[in-house]
């Protein structure tokens, strides 16, 4: 099984520690694209209009300045880096050893800077969202789609893909071919806050229980005991995702 998560704008920081080593990150096929985005991000972050270019306000000026120190800033494991509503609900720190091991195998975070990351990867805090357009790469979602379609397809294997991303990050890549036949987007009616919370609960529940559904229908069954499964919709056309509507009880 592959559980695909968005990142979080909220991130933890460290004052001491080793810097990230790009050569040690998962998905070595993304080394080149990562370098391209990182170089462009640094150049944009050094400009006088950096805040406007990155679509953030003055309160985030220090985080944007941190984009100039990504090669030297202390890095954190992804499992500790991202905070916020979804990751609070996921509660990696509260998982037992078996659940954390499953999370390490099953969870994948789609990142505007790094493309795709596993929980054990170590990266520095950064400020970049997937809806940003950089001068060279253009729209980041379109840029990453050229690379992440293949990465997600390979990572999915023959298992179910549980997609807990927002629409912005879902646009950055999707499984193709046979993998798309088991691709399920988790949709939550209601406000964004509740959607993030519920998707975090879904991802955490699957890691904790060790459920290994082989089909979208089995995924709905695996969640039915702890969530209200509103409905499972078949793909609109070949290559598109199933849609699983759920709410937290």
N, C-alpha and C positions, 0 to 999 in steps of 0.2 A: 504494500500500500504506500501511496505517496500523498502526503498532506501538504498542500501549498499555502503558505501564509504571506500576507503583506508585511512590510517592515512597520516600524512605528516612528512617528516624528519625535516622540519622547525617547531619549537615550540616556543611559548611565555613562558616567565618566570615571576616569582614574587619574590620580595625580602622579602616580609612579608606575613603572613597569616597562616591559619591552614593547617596541613598536611592532606593527603588523608586518608579516613577511608574505607578500603577494604570492610567492612561489609555493606556499604551503596551503593555500586555500583550495577548497574542493572545486571540482569542475575545471580542470586545467585548460579545457578548450576555450574558456572565457578569458584567459590571460590577456590576449591582445585587445579585445573590446574593453576590458577593465582599464587597461593602460590608457586607451584613447579617451574614455570618459573622465578618468582621474586627471589627465593633463588639461582637458578642457575645463573641468570644474575649477582647478587651481587658477587657470588664467582668468576665468570669469569672476572668481571670488576676490581677485586682486584689483578688479576694476572699481572705479568710483561709484558706478551704478550697480554694484554686485547685488544689493538687496532687491532692487527692482528686477534684475535679470533672473534671480532665483525665486522670485515671487514671495518674498517674506518681508516682515515688518522690521522696524528699527530695534525691537526688543530681541531679535535674533542675530544682531550684528556680531556678537562674540562667537556664536556657533558658525556663522559664515566665515569669520576669520580663522576658525579652526580648520577649515578646508585647506588652508595653506600649510598646515602642519601634519597632514595625514601620514607622511613618511616617518615622522619622529614621535608623534603622540602615543601615549600608552594605549595598547590595544586590549580589548575585552573579548571573551568568547561571545558568540552571538546569543547564546542562551542567557547571558547576563546583560548584553548591550541594550536590547529593546525593552522598553517599559510601556506603560499605558494600558488602556482598557482591555484590548485583546490579550495582551501578554499577562496582565494581572489575572484574567479568567483562565488562561492556559495553566498558570501556576507551575512552571517547570521546577522551581525550587521545592515545591511541596510533594513532588512525585517520589515514589519509592525507586529503588535501583532498577528494577525491571522496566518500569514505565519510562524512566529517563533513558534507558538503553533503547527502548523502542522509539522514543522521541528523536534520538540521535540518528536512527535509521530512516524514520518516516518523514520527519519535518524538513521542509525546504522553504527558505525565505527568498522571495523575489525582491531584489534591491535595485534602486535606480543607479547606484554607483557600482555595485559589484555583480549585478546580473542575478546570480543565484548563490545562496550560502547554506551551509549546514550548521547545526547548533554548536558544533565544536570549533568552527572557524573563528579566528581572532582578527578583529578589525577595529580601527579607531572610530570614535563617534564622528559623524559627518552630517552635513545639512544639504540634502538634495532630494527632490521629490520626482516621481515618475512623470508628472505633468509638465515638467520643465522642458524648454527647447534650448539646446546649446548651439553655439554658432556653427560648429563643424558637424556634429552628429545629427543635428536637427531635433525633432521631437524624440524624446528618449524612449517612449513606449514603442514607437516604430523602429528605432534603432535596435533595441533589445530583442524585438520580435524575430528579427533575422537570425539571432543566435539562440534564443531561449526555446523556440519551437523544438529544435533538435535536442537540447539539453533536457527539457521536460519529458520529451518522448522517451529518451533513453532511461532517465531516472524512474519513469513510471513502470517500465518493464511490462509485465502482464497483469499488474495489480490495478485496483481501483484508485483513481486520482480524486482526492477530496479537496476541492478548490475553495479555500476560505478567503480569497482575496477580494478587495473592493474592485469596482469596475475599472478604475484607473490602472491598477496593477495587473488585472486580468488581461488588459489590452497589450501587455508586454510579452506575451508568449502563451502558447497552449500546446498540449500533446496532440500529435497527429497520427494518422493511420489507425491501426488497431487500438492504440492507446486511447484515442479519442472516444472509442466506443464505451469506455468505462470512466469517462471524465464527468464528474458531478460537481456543479457549482452549488455551494450552500448559500441559499438566499434567506434572509430574515426580514419579515415585514416589520415596518416601523422605523424609528429614528436611527441615525448612524451609530450613536452610542450603543444602543441595544444590539445592533447588528454585529458590531465588533465584539461585544461581550459574549453573545451567543456563539459566534464562530470560535472564539477562544475556548468556550466550554466544550464545543463539539470536538475540537482538536485534542483537548486535554482528556476528554472522556475516552476517545479511541485509544490514546496512548496508555491510559490507566487500565482499561479493561483488556487490552490486547486483542480486541476484535479484529478479525481479518476477513472482512466481506470480500467476495469475489465478483460481485455484480452490484450495480446501482440499487437494485431491489433489496439485496442483502444489507447494503449500507443503511437503507431506510429502516430495515428491521432491527439492525444493531443499535440504532439511536432511539427507537420507539419507546423503550422502557424509561428513558430519562428525559426525553424531549417530546414535545408535541409535533409530530410529523404532519404538516398541513397538506403536503402533496408532493408527488414525484412526477415531473413532467419529462416526457421523452424529448430527444433533441429535435429542434425545429427543422434541421436538415443534416445530412451526413457531415461529420467533422465538427459539429457543434456539441455543446455540453448538455447532459441531463441537468435538470434544475430540481434541487431538493429544498422545499420550503419548510423551515423548522422554526419553532419558538422554544425558549427555555421555560420549563415548568416552574 
